[in-house]
Amino acid sequence: MGDAAYVPRVDIYAPNTNLDEYYRWGSMTSVSRSNGVVAVRIKSGVLSWPSGQTQEKYCVEPGLYSGIILAYSIENGEPLALMQDGYLQHMRVGGTAGIGTDHLARRDSRRLGILGSGGMARTYLDSIRHVRELDQVSVFSPTAAHREAFAREVTSRYSINVEAVNTAEEAVRDMDIVATCTDSIVPTFEGGWLAPGTHIVTLSNKEIGGKVLEKADVIIESGYPTLVGESEPGMTHEVVGAIASYVIGQPDERARVPRSSRVHRSAFPVLFPYGDPEGTRGRTSEEQVTLFFNNGTQGLQFASVAGSVYRLATEKRFGASIPLDWFLQDIRD
């Protein structure tokens, strides 16, 4: 305690010339004393919500994205590294999902249901299999070809029986662990599908509806995903994902950005950072349904992961050097 801190995520939205899209900029900052770094993660992209069910995004053109991590030394302020955030983003999210699952899922959990078949689903499975001995995995995503490819790939890679199923309900019912890893902006499954003792781990709070919250006996969030408290002028907590955002544009333009109800801390039966050393506020019985919101200390996770990757990269002489004088000046701010 006392050796790390983070600034929660804040987004900025602006209308562009395409009436079906909105531009978004996001940022978060963190410092890790153990790694000796400050990390700033920034992302730039264009969003759309074509069906009102999912969020699509790109940078420059579909299939391309822009996410960057800047790392600085806390010893002398030196810029240390500029990294793409793609793999690191997956590593930090998957790793935290594994930590939450290890603390909350029943020790005998062997069946995993996954909603989603993209990169995050792969990272979640890779992390969860390290903390529980899985012998059955079911996966559902709306596109049959995607979920079937996921099942074939993961079965081959890990020698785990992975089955692509036809509905979200098939992926959730009778599972010991449910991982929802989608780009959905609406709830992805029903609380009534959950069996006693199930552990749920999310990618974002957009995927969880009120009935699931009611079903959960223990709810834990790893930290604040965004700013809390009253909104500043021009800021709203009601944009999709409940991230504190500045949304510019005329009223009819701002209306294009989907709103979502924010999950307030007071709604949680239990809320504390994962890894409670006493272990008294997590699962206390085999029958409890536990829920881990894996969208809290995201900024802090980037300092931890990026700092470790920077250290390993310098030891192994990976990467290309950028002239330091590109980042320095003799004009005092």
C-alpha positions in Angstrom: 0.0 0.0 0.0 1.2 3.5 -0.7 3.5 2.5 -3.6 1.1 2.9 -6.5 -1.7 5.3 -7.7 -3.7 5.9 -10.8 -5.9 8.5 -12.5 -9.1 6.8 -13.6 -10.1 6.8 -17.3 -11.8 9.9 -18.8 -13.0 10.1 -22.4 -13.7 12.9 -24.8 -16.3 12.6 -27.6 -16.7 14.8 -30.6 -19.0 14.6 -33.6 -17.3 14.2 -37.0 -18.7 14.6 -40.5 -20.2 11.1 -40.6 -23.6 11.2 -39.0 -23.3 7.5 -38.1 -20.1 7.9 -36.1 -18.6 9.8 -33.2 -14.9 10.4 -32.4 -13.5 9.3 -29.0 -10.3 10.0 -27.2 -9.5 8.2 -24.0 -6.7 8.5 -21.4 -5.6 7.1 -18.1 -2.4 7.5 -16.0 -0.7 5.5 -13.3 2.5 5.3 -11.3 4.2 2.2 -9.9 7.0 2.8 -7.4 8.2 -0.8 -7.7 8.7 -0.5 -11.4 9.9 3.1 -11.2 7.6 4.3 -14.0 4.6 6.5 -14.8 2.5 5.1 -17.6 0.1 7.1 -19.7 -2.3 5.1 -21.9 -4.0 7.0 -24.7 -6.4 5.8 -27.3 -7.9 7.4 -30.4 -10.7 6.1 -32.6 -14.0 6.5 -34.3 -17.1 4.7 -32.8 -20.4 3.6 -34.1 -23.4 1.7 -32.7 -25.0 0.2 -35.8 -27.5 -2.1 -34.1 -27.8 -0.4 -30.8 -26.5 -3.7 -29.3 -22.7 -3.5 -29.9 -20.0 -0.9 -30.3 -17.8 -0.8 -33.4 -14.6 1.1 -33.6 -11.6 1.8 -35.9 -8.8 4.3 -36.4 -8.1 5.5 -40.0 -9.9 2.5 -41.5 -11.8 -0.6 -40.3 -9.5 -3.2 -38.9 -7.0 -0.7 -37.6 -6.8 0.8 -34.1 -4.6 3.2 -32.2 -3.7 2.7 -28.6 -0.4 3.9 -27.2 1.4 3.7 -23.8 4.0 6.2 -22.8 6.4 5.3 -20.0 8.4 7.8 -18.0 11.0 7.4 -15.2 10.0 8.6 -11.8 13.8 9.1 -11.0 14.6 11.8 -13.4 11.5 12.3 -15.6 13.1 10.6 -18.6 10.8 9.3 -21.4 11.5 5.6 -21.4 9.3 3.9 -24.0 6.5 4.3 -26.5 4.5 1.1 -26.8 1.5 -0.1 -28.7 -1.2 -1.2 -26.2 -2.7 -4.1 -28.1 -1.0 -7.1 -26.5 -0.4 -5.3 -23.2 -4.1 -4.4 -23.0 -5.0 -8.1 -23.4 -2.4 -9.2 -20.9 -3.4 -6.8 -18.1 -7.2 -7.5 -18.6 -6.7 -11.3 -18.7 -4.3 -11.3 -15.8 -6.7 -9.4 -13.6 -9.6 -11.7 -14.6 -7.5 -14.6 -13.4 -6.7 -12.9 -10.1 -10.4 -12.2 -9.4 -11.4 -15.7 -10.4 -8.7 -17.2 -8.2 -10.0 -15.3 -5.2 -13.7 -15.9 -5.8 -14.5 -19.0 -7.8 -15.0 -22.3 -6.0 -11.8 -24.3 -5.7 -13.5 -27.3 -7.5 -14.6 -25.2 -10.5 -13.9 -27.0 -13.7 -16.5 -25.8 -16.2 -16.1 -22.5 -17.9 -18.7 -20.7 -20.1 -17.4 -17.9 -22.3 -19.5 -15.2 -24.1 -17.4 -13.8 -26.9 -14.7 -15.3 -29.1 -12.3 -12.5 -29.8 -8.9 -11.6 -28.4 -10.1 -10.9 -24.9 -11.9 -14.3 -24.7 -8.6 -16.0 -25.5 -6.7 -14.1 -22.9 -9.4 -14.7 -20.3 -9.3 -18.5 -20.9 -5.5 -18.5 -20.8 -5.6 -16.7 -17.4 -8.4 -18.7 -15.9 -6.9 -22.1 -16.8 -3.9 -21.1 -14.7 -6.0 -20.7 -11.6 -8.5 -23.5 -12.1 -8.1 -27.0 -13.6 -10.7 -26.8 -16.4 -12.0 -29.8 -18.2 -15.0 -28.3 -20.1 -15.3 -25.0 -21.9 -18.4 -23.7 -23.8 -18.2 -20.6 -26.0 -20.9 -18.5 -27.7 -20.6 -15.5 -29.9 -23.2 -14.3 -32.5 -21.1 -15.3 -35.5 -21.0 -19.1 -35.8 -17.7 -19.2 -37.8 -16.0 -17.1 -35.1 -17.0 -19.3 -32.2 -16.2 -22.5 -34.1 -12.8 -21.2 -35.0 -12.2 -20.3 -31.4 -13.2 -23.7 -30.2 -10.9 -25.5 -32.7 -7.9 -23.2 -31.9 -8.2 -23.5 -28.1 -8.9 -27.2 -28.1 -5.7 -27.7 -30.1 -3.6 -25.3 -28.1 -4.5 -26.4 -24.6 -6.0 -29.9 -25.0 -9.2 -28.8 -23.3 -12.6 -29.8 -24.5 -14.0 -26.6 -26.0 -17.4 -26.7 -27.5 -19.0 -23.9 -29.7 -22.7 -23.6 -28.7 -25.6 -22.0 -30.4 -27.0 -19.7 -27.7 -25.7 -17.6 -24.8 -27.9 -19.7 -22.5 -26.1 -22.9 -23.4 -22.8 -21.2 -22.6 -24.0 -20.1 -19.2 -26.2 -22.8 -17.7 -24.6 -25.3 -15.4 -21.2 -23.6 -15.6 -19.0 -23.1 -12.6 -17.4 -19.9 -14.1 -19.0 -17.5 -16.6 -16.7 -15.1 -18.4 -18.4 -12.4 -20.6 -15.8 -10.9 -23.0 -17.8 -9.0 -25.6 -18.3 -5.6 -27.2 -21.9 -5.6 -26.2 -23.5 -2.4 -24.8 -26.4 -4.4 -23.4 -26.6 -7.3 -20.9 -25.3 -10.5 -22.4 -27.1 -13.1 -20.3 -29.9 -13.6 -17.8 -29.6 -14.0 -14.1 -32.0 -16.9 -14.1 -29.5 -19.0 -16.1 -27.0 -19.0 -13.3 -26.5 -22.0 -11.1 -25.8 -21.7 -7.3 -22.1 -21.3 -6.7 -21.3 -19.8 -10.1 -18.5 -17.2 -10.4 -18.9 -14.4 -13.0 -16.1 -12.3 -14.4 -16.9 -9.4 -16.8 -15.0 -7.4 -19.3 -17.2 -4.3 -18.7 -20.2 -3.4 -16.6 -22.3 -2.9 -19.8 -22.6 -6.7 -20.1 -24.3 -7.1 -16.7 -28.0 -6.4 -16.1 -30.0 -5.8 -13.0 -31.2 -9.4 -12.7 -27.6 -10.6 -12.5 -26.8 -8.1 -9.9 -29.8 -9.3 -7.9 -28.6 -12.9 -8.2 -25.1 -12.2 -7.0 -24.3 -12.6 -3.3 -20.9 -11.2 -3.5 -19.9 -8.4 -5.9 -16.4 -7.1 -6.1 -14.8 -4.4 -8.3 -11.1 -4.1 -8.6 -11.3 -0.3 -8.2 -12.9 2.8 -9.7 -12.9 2.5 -13.5 -13.6 6.3 -13.9 -14.1 9.5 -11.9 -16.7 9.3 -9.2 -18.9 11.9 -7.5 -20.7 14.8 -9.1 -20.0 15.6 -12.7 -18.1 18.7 -13.7 -19.7 21.2 -16.1 -19.7 19.6 -19.5 -19.0 16.1 -18.2 -21.4 13.2 -18.0 -21.2 9.8 -16.3 -24.0 8.5 -18.5 -22.3 7.7 -21.8 -22.0 4.1 -22.9 -19.8 2.2 -20.4 -20.5 4.7 -17.7 -17.1 6.3 -18.2 -16.9 10.0 -17.2 -16.8 11.8 -20.5 -16.8 15.2 -22.0 -19.2 15.1 -25.0 -19.3 18.0 -27.4 -21.7 18.7 -30.2 -25.2 20.1 -30.6 -28.0 18.4 -28.7 -29.1 16.3 -31.7 -25.5 15.2 -32.2 -24.9 14.3 -28.6 -28.1 12.3 -28.7 -26.3 9.8 -31.0 -24.0 8.7 -28.3 -25.7 5.8 -26.4 -26.4 6.3 -22.7 -26.1 3.6 -20.0 -27.2 3.6 -16.4 -24.3 3.9 -14.1 -23.8 1.1 -11.5 -23.5 2.9 -8.2 -21.3 1.5 -5.5 -24.2 1.6 -3.1 -25.9 -1.1 -5.2 -23.1 -3.6 -4.4 -23.6 -6.0 -1.4 -19.8 -6.0 -1.0 -17.3 -3.8 -2.8 -13.5 -3.8 -2.1 -10.3 -4.2 -4.1 -9.4 -7.8 -5.0 -6.8 -9.5 -2.9 -8.3 -8.7 0.5 -5.7 -10.2 2.8 -8.3 -11.2 5.4 -10.4 -13.0 2.8 -13.5 -12.4 4.9 -15.4 -10.4 2.4 -15.2 -12.8 -0.5 -17.0 -16.1 -1.0 -18.0 -17.6 2.3 -20.0 -20.6 1.0 -20.1 -23.0 -2.0 -23.6 -21.9 -2.9 -22.9 -18.2 -3.3 -22.9 -16.5 -6.7 -19.9 -14.2 -7.0 -19.3 -11.4 -9.5 -16.0 -9.7 -10.3 -16.2 -6.4 -12.2 -12.9 -6.5 -14.1 -12.8 -2.8 -15.1 -11.4 -0.9 -12.1 -7.7 -0.2 -11.7 -7.1 -0.3 -15.5 -4.7 2.7 -15.4 -2.6 1.1 -12.6 -2.4 -2.2 -14.5 -0.8 -0.4 -17.4 2.0 0.9 -15.2 2.6 -2.6 -13.9 2.6 -4.4 -17.2 4.3 -1.7 -19.3 7.0 -1.3 -16.6 7.7 -5.0 -16.6 7.7 -5.2 -20.4 10.1 -2.2 -20.6 12.5 -3.8 -18.2 12.5 -7.1 -20.1 12.8 -5.4 -23.5 15.9 -3.5 -22.4 17.5 -6.6 -20.9 17.0 -8.5 -24.1 17.7 -5.4 -26.4 14.4 -5.6 -28.1 12.8 -2.5 -29.8 14.2 0.5 -31.6 15.8 3.5 -30.0 14.2 6.9 -30.4 16.4 10.0 -30.0 15.9 11.4 -26.5 16.1 15.0 -27.7 12.8 14.5 -29.6 11.2 14.6 -26.2 13.3 17.3 -24.4 13.4 21.1 -24.7 15.2 24.0 -23.0 12.0 26.1 -22.7 10.6 26.0 -19.2 6.9 25.4 -19.0 
